[in-house]
Amino acid sequence: MELTITWHGGATVQTRGPFGTLASELPGTAPATADIVTRALPAPVGGDSPPSSDGSGAFAIQGPGEYEVKGVFIVGVPTPGPAGFPFNTAYAMTFESVTVCHLGQAVAPPRDEDAADLGAIDVLVLPLGGARALNPTRAAEIVGELAPRIVVPIVVEDDGEVLAQFLNKLGTSAIDPIDALRVQPGPMTDDVQVVLLNQQPLAA
């Protein structure tokens, strides 16, 4: 079993595998290729929550809890969210024997008991920069706490230094980005692999 992970700007990431496509943090409605959609921030007070299935046929998940859709087991745990939101939801998504965690729009780590619910993480998608993502120091701390096999930092808002500062805190030098990350099951190790992704267009 192999997963393909691509970045589409901002915090938007798509994970493709035998189950179909899971889209995390889409800026708008789900693309036609998405089977599952996760959203990290709750609906505004007085606003409507997304339906469990929208016009595209994608199953939408928004908020903490446990879900199973198309053979994908998903755990959502609360974390501190950006200003104006009571919380953010980080999702650990297990595709057979590979777990991908997307921290959504977290601005701080989850509590220890919530972090434990995420389980062993193969790939940690780590949004960086700006008011709706982690700063380099917090991001490096989370990598140490969650101990993923692979970390994928994605820059949500760039001041020209955020990625370099994060890599420096991990003791990693400049890395050439790739278009897509292909992940297969593998053993957890003490050494974290850092992968940078090129931004890809989001297919309609």
Contacts in CASP RR format, 6 or more apart in sequence:
PFRMAT RR
TARGET T0000
AUTHOR 0000-0000-0000
METHOD contacts of the structure
MODEL  1
MELTITWHGGATVQTRGPFGTLASELPGTAPATADIVTRALPAPVGGDSP
PSSDGSGAFAIQGPGEYEVKGVFIVGVPTPGPAGFPFNTAYAMTFESVTV
CHLGQAVAPPRDEDAADLGAIDVLVLPLGGARALNPTRAAEIVGELAPRI
VVPIVVEDDGEVLAQFLNKLGTSAIDPIDALRVQPGPMTDDVQVVLLNQQ
PLAA
1 17 0 8 1.000
1 18 0 8 1.000
1 95 0 8 1.000
1 96 0 8 1.000
1 97 0 8 1.000
1 98 0 8 1.000
1 184 0 8 1.000
1 185 0 8 1.000
2 17 0 8 1.000
2 182 0 8 1.000
2 183 0 8 1.000
2 184 0 8 1.000
3 15 0 8 1.000
3 16 0 8 1.000
3 17 0 8 1.000
3 95 0 8 1.000
3 98 0 8 1.000
3 100 0 8 1.000
3 123 0 8 1.000
3 182 0 8 1.000
3 183 0 8 1.000
3 184 0 8 1.000
4 15 0 8 1.000
4 16 0 8 1.000
4 17 0 8 1.000
4 180 0 8 1.000
4 181 0 8 1.000
4 182 0 8 1.000
4 183 0 8 1.000
5 13 0 8 1.000
5 14 0 8 1.000
5 15 0 8 1.000
5 16 0 8 1.000
5 100 0 8 1.000
5 123 0 8 1.000
5 125 0 8 1.000
5 152 0 8 1.000
5 180 0 8 1.000
5 181 0 8 1.000
5 182 0 8 1.000
5 183 0 8 1.000
5 197 0 8 1.000
6 13 0 8 1.000
6 14 0 8 1.000
6 16 0 8 1.000
6 179 0 8 1.000
6 180 0 8 1.000
6 181 0 8 1.000
6 197 0 8 1.000
6 200 0 8 1.000
7 13 0 8 1.000
7 152 0 8 1.000
7 154 0 8 1.000
7 197 0 8 1.000
7 198 0 8 1.000
7 199 0 8 1.000
7 200 0 8 1.000
8 14 0 8 1.000
8 199 0 8 1.000
8 200 0 8 1.000
8 201 0 8 1.000
8 202 0 8 1.000
9 154 0 8 1.000
9 199 0 8 1.000
9 202 0 8 1.000
10 25 0 8 1.000
10 27 0 8 1.000
10 127 0 8 1.000
10 154 0 8 1.000
10 155 0 8 1.000
10 156 0 8 1.000
11 24 0 8 1.000
11 25 0 8 1.000
11 40 0 8 1.000
11 102 0 8 1.000
11 104 0 8 1.000
11 105 0 8 1.000
11 127 0 8 1.000
11 132 0 8 1.000
11 133 0 8 1.000
11 154 0 8 1.000
11 156 0 8 1.000
12 23 0 8 1.000
12 24 0 8 1.000
12 25 0 8 1.000
12 26 0 8 1.000
12 27 0 8 1.000
12 202 0 8 1.000
13 23 0 8 1.000
13 24 0 8 1.000
13 25 0 8 1.000
13 102 0 8 1.000
13 125 0 8 1.000
13 152 0 8 1.000
13 154 0 8 1.000
14 21 0 8 1.000
14 22 0 8 1.000
14 23 0 8 1.000
14 24 0 8 1.000
14 33 0 8 1.000
14 34 0 8 1.000
14 202 0 8 1.000
15 21 0 8 1.000
15 22 0 8 1.000
15 24 0 8 1.000
15 93 0 8 1.000
15 95 0 8 1.000
15 100 0 8 1.000
16 22 0 8 1.000
17 95 0 8 1.000
19 35 0 8 1.000
19 36 0 8 1.000
19 70 0 8 1.000
19 71 0 8 1.000
19 72 0 8 1.000
19 95 0 8 1.000
20 35 0 8 1.000
20 70 0 8 1.000
21 33 0 8 1.000
21 34 0 8 1.000
21 35 0 8 1.000
21 36 0 8 1.000
22 34 0 8 1.000
22 35 0 8 1.000
22 36 0 8 1.000
22 37 0 8 1.000
22 38 0 8 1.000
22 72 0 8 1.000
22 93 0 8 1.000
23 30 0 8 1.000
23 31 0 8 1.000
23 34 0 8 1.000
23 36 0 8 1.000
23 37 0 8 1.000
23 38 0 8 1.000
23 58 0 8 1.000
24 37 0 8 1.000
24 38 0 8 1.000
24 40 0 8 1.000
24 91 0 8 1.000
24 102 0 8 1.000
24 104 0 8 1.000
24 125 0 8 1.000
25 38 0 8 1.000
25 39 0 8 1.000
25 40 0 8 1.000
25 102 0 8 1.000
25 104 0 8 1.000
25 105 0 8 1.000
25 127 0 8 1.000
26 34 0 8 1.000
26 37 0 8 1.000
26 39 0 8 1.000
26 202 0 8 1.000
29 54 0 8 1.000
29 55 0 8 1.000
29 56 0 8 1.000
30 37 0 8 1.000
30 54 0 8 1.000
30 56 0 8 1.000
30 57 0 8 1.000
30 58 0 8 1.000
30 60 0 8 1.000
31 56 0 8 1.000
31 202 0 8 1.000
31 203 0 8 1.000
31 204 0 8 1.000
32 56 0 8 1.000
32 203 0 8 1.000
32 204 0 8 1.000
33 203 0 8 1.000
34 56 0 8 1.000
34 58 0 8 1.000
35 57 0 8 1.000
35 58 0 8 1.000
35 59 0 8 1.000
35 69 0 8 1.000
35 70 0 8 1.000
36 58 0 8 1.000
36 59 0 8 1.000
36 60 0 8 1.000
36 61 0 8 1.000
36 69 0 8 1.000
36 70 0 8 1.000
36 72 0 8 1.000
36 74 0 8 1.000
37 50 0 8 1.000
37 54 0 8 1.000
37 58 0 8 1.000
37 59 0 8 1.000
37 60 0 8 1.000
37 61 0 8 1.000
38 60 0 8 1.000
38 61 0 8 1.000
38 62 0 8 1.000
38 74 0 8 1.000
38 89 0 8 1.000
38 91 0 8 1.000
38 93 0 8 1.000
38 102 0 8 1.000
39 50 0 8 1.000
39 60 0 8 1.000
39 61 0 8 1.000
39 62 0 8 1.000
39 63 0 8 1.000
39 89 0 8 1.000
40 63 0 8 1.000
40 88 0 8 1.000
40 89 0 8 1.000
40 90 0 8 1.000
40 91 0 8 1.000
40 102 0 8 1.000
40 103 0 8 1.000
40 104 0 8 1.000
40 105 0 8 1.000
40 106 0 8 1.000
41 81 0 8 1.000
41 82 0 8 1.000
41 85 0 8 1.000
41 88 0 8 1.000
41 89 0 8 1.000
41 105 0 8 1.000
42 49 0 8 1.000
42 62 0 8 1.000
42 63 0 8 1.000
42 85 0 8 1.000
42 86 0 8 1.000
42 87 0 8 1.000
42 89 0 8 1.000
43 49 0 8 1.000
43 50 0 8 1.000
43 62 0 8 1.000
49 62 0 8 1.000
50 60 0 8 1.000
50 62 0 8 1.000
51 60 0 8 1.000
52 59 0 8 1.000
52 60 0 8 1.000
53 59 0 8 1.000
53 60 0 8 1.000
54 60 0 8 1.000
59 69 0 8 1.000
59 70 0 8 1.000
61 67 0 8 1.000
61 69 0 8 1.000
61 74 0 8 1.000
61 91 0 8 1.000
62 89 0 8 1.000
63 76 0 8 1.000
63 78 0 8 1.000
63 89 0 8 1.000
64 76 0 8 1.000
64 77 0 8 1.000
64 78 0 8 1.000
64 87 0 8 1.000
64 89 0 8 1.000
65 75 0 8 1.000
65 76 0 8 1.000
65 77 0 8 1.000
66 73 0 8 1.000
66 74 0 8 1.000
66 75 0 8 1.000
66 76 0 8 1.000
67 73 0 8 1.000
67 74 0 8 1.000
67 75 0 8 1.000
67 76 0 8 1.000
68 74 0 8 1.000
72 93 0 8 1.000
72 94 0 8 1.000
72 95 0 8 1.000
73 93 0 8 1.000
73 94 0 8 1.000
74 91 0 8 1.000
74 92 0 8 1.000
74 93 0 8 1.000
74 94 0 8 1.000
75 91 0 8 1.000
75 92 0 8 1.000
75 94 0 8 1.000
75 117 0 8 1.000
75 118 0 8 1.000
75 119 0 8 1.000
76 89 0 8 1.000
76 90 0 8 1.000
76 91 0 8 1.000
76 92 0 8 1.000
76 117 0 8 1.000
77 89 0 8 1.000
77 90 0 8 1.000
77 92 0 8 1.000
77 110 0 8 1.000
77 114 0 8 1.000
77 115 0 8 1.000
77 117 0 8 1.000
77 118 0 8 1.000
78 87 0 8 1.000
78 88 0 8 1.000
78 89 0 8 1.000
78 90 0 8 1.000
78 110 0 8 1.000
78 114 0 8 1.000
79 87 0 8 1.000
79 88 0 8 1.000
79 89 0 8 1.000
79 90 0 8 1.000
79 103 0 8 1.000
79 106 0 8 1.000
79 107 0 8 1.000
79 108 0 8 1.000
79 109 0 8 1.000
79 110 0 8 1.000
79 114 0 8 1.000
80 87 0 8 1.000
80 88 0 8 1.000
80 106 0 8 1.000
80 107 0 8 1.000
80 108 0 8 1.000
81 87 0 8 1.000
81 88 0 8 1.000
81 105 0 8 1.000
81 106 0 8 1.000
81 107 0 8 1.000
81 108 0 8 1.000
81 132 0 8 1.000
82 88 0 8 1.000
82 105 0 8 1.000
82 107 0 8 1.000
82 131 0 8 1.000
82 132 0 8 1.000
83 131 0 8 1.000
85 105 0 8 1.000
88 103 0 8 1.000
88 104 0 8 1.000
88 105 0 8 1.000
88 106 0 8 1.000
88 107 0 8 1.000
89 104 0 8 1.000
90 101 0 8 1.000
90 102 0 8 1.000
90 103 0 8 1.000
90 104 0 8 1.000
90 106 0 8 1.000
90 110 0 8 1.000
90 118 0 8 1.000
91 101 0 8 1.000
91 102 0 8 1.000
91 104 0 8 1.000
92 99 0 8 1.000
92 100 0 8 1.000
92 101 0 8 1.000
92 117 0 8 1.000
92 118 0 8 1.000
92 119 0 8 1.000
92 121 0 8 1.000
93 99 0 8 1.000
93 100 0 8 1.000
93 101 0 8 1.000
93 102 0 8 1.000
96 185 0 8 1.000
97 185 0 8 1.000
98 122 0 8 1.000
98 123 0 8 1.000
98 183 0 8 1.000
98 184 0 8 1.000
98 185 0 8 1.000
99 118 0 8 1.000
99 119 0 8 1.000
99 120 0 8 1.000
99 121 0 8 1.000
99 122 0 8 1.000
99 123 0 8 1.000
100 121 0 8 1.000
100 122 0 8 1.000
100 123 0 8 1.000
100 125 0 8 1.000
100 183 0 8 1.000
101 118 0 8 1.000
101 121 0 8 1.000
101 123 0 8 1.000
101 124 0 8 1.000
101 125 0 8 1.000
101 146 0 8 1.000
101 148 0 8 1.000
102 125 0 8 1.000
103 124 0 8 1.000
103 125 0 8 1.000
103 126 0 8 1.000
103 127 0 8 1.000
103 134 0 8 1.000
103 142 0 8 1.000
104 125 0 8 1.000
104 127 0 8 1.000
105 127 0 8 1.000
105 132 0 8 1.000
105 133 0 8 1.000
106 127 0 8 1.000
106 133 0 8 1.000
106 134 0 8 1.000
107 131 0 8 1.000
107 132 0 8 1.000
107 133 0 8 1.000
107 134 0 8 1.000
107 138 0 8 1.000
108 134 0 8 1.000
108 138 0 8 1.000
109 115 0 8 1.000
109 138 0 8 1.000
109 141 0 8 1.000
109 142 0 8 1.000
109 145 0 8 1.000
110 118 0 8 1.000
115 145 0 8 1.000
115 146 0 8 1.000
118 146 0 8 1.000
120 188 0 8 1.000
121 146 0 8 1.000
121 147 0 8 1.000
121 148 0 8 1.000
121 149 0 8 1.000
122 148 0 8 1.000
122 149 0 8 1.000
122 150 0 8 1.000
122 183 0 8 1.000
122 185 0 8 1.000
122 186 0 8 1.000
122 188 0 8 1.000
123 148 0 8 1.000
123 149 0 8 1.000
123 150 0 8 1.000
123 151 0 8 1.000
123 152 0 8 1.000
123 181 0 8 1.000
123 183 0 8 1.000
124 142 0 8 1.000
124 143 0 8 1.000
124 146 0 8 1.000
124 148 0 8 1.000
124 150 0 8 1.000
124 151 0 8 1.000
124 152 0 8 1.000
125 152 0 8 1.000
125 154 0 8 1.000
126 134 0 8 1.000
126 139 0 8 1.000
126 142 0 8 1.000
126 143 0 8 1.000
126 151 0 8 1.000
126 152 0 8 1.000
126 153 0 8 1.000
126 154 0 8 1.000
127 133 0 8 1.000
127 134 0 8 1.000
127 153 0 8 1.000
127 154 0 8 1.000
127 155 0 8 1.000
127 156 0 8 1.000
128 134 0 8 1.000
128 135 0 8 1.000
128 136 0 8 1.000
128 139 0 8 1.000
128 153 0 8 1.000
128 154 0 8 1.000
128 155 0 8 1.000
128 156 0 8 1.000
128 162 0 8 1.000
128 163 0 8 1.000
128 166 0 8 1.000
129 135 0 8 1.000
129 155 0 8 1.000
129 156 0 8 1.000
129 157 0 8 1.000
129 158 0 8 1.000
129 159 0 8 1.000
129 162 0 8 1.000
130 156 0 8 1.000
130 157 0 8 1.000
130 159 0 8 1.000
130 162 0 8 1.000
131 157 0 8 1.000
132 156 0 8 1.000
132 157 0 8 1.000
133 156 0 8 1.000
133 157 0 8 1.000
134 142 0 8 1.000
135 162 0 8 1.000
136 162 0 8 1.000
136 165 0 8 1.000
136 166 0 8 1.000
136 168 0 8 1.000
136 169 0 8 1.000
137 169 0 8 1.000
139 153 0 8 1.000
139 166 0 8 1.000
139 169 0 8 1.000
140 166 0 8 1.000
140 169 0 8 1.000
140 170 0 8 1.000
143 151 0 8 1.000
143 170 0 8 1.000
143 192 0 8 1.000
144 192 0 8 1.000
147 188 0 8 1.000
147 192 0 8 1.000
148 192 0 8 1.000
149 186 0 8 1.000
149 188 0 8 1.000
149 189 0 8 1.000
149 192 0 8 1.000
149 193 0 8 1.000
150 181 0 8 1.000
150 183 0 8 1.000
150 192 0 8 1.000
150 193 0 8 1.000
150 194 0 8 1.000
150 195 0 8 1.000
151 170 0 8 1.000
151 192 0 8 1.000
151 193 0 8 1.000
151 194 0 8 1.000
151 195 0 8 1.000
152 181 0 8 1.000
152 194 0 8 1.000
152 195 0 8 1.000
152 196 0 8 1.000
152 197 0 8 1.000
153 163 0 8 1.000
153 166 0 8 1.000
153 167 0 8 1.000
153 194 0 8 1.000
153 196 0 8 1.000
154 197 0 8 1.000
155 162 0 8 1.000
155 163 0 8 1.000
163 196 0 8 1.000
164 174 0 8 1.000
167 173 0 8 1.000
167 174 0 8 1.000
167 175 0 8 1.000
167 194 0 8 1.000
170 192 0 8 1.000
170 194 0 8 1.000
172 194 0 8 1.000
175 194 0 8 1.000
175 195 0 8 1.000
175 196 0 8 1.000
176 196 0 8 1.000
177 196 0 8 1.000
177 197 0 8 1.000
177 198 0 8 1.000
178 195 0 8 1.000
178 196 0 8 1.000
178 197 0 8 1.000
178 198 0 8 1.000
179 197 0 8 1.000
179 198 0 8 1.000
179 200 0 8 1.000
180 197 0 8 1.000
180 200 0 8 1.000
181 195 0 8 1.000
181 197 0 8 1.000
END
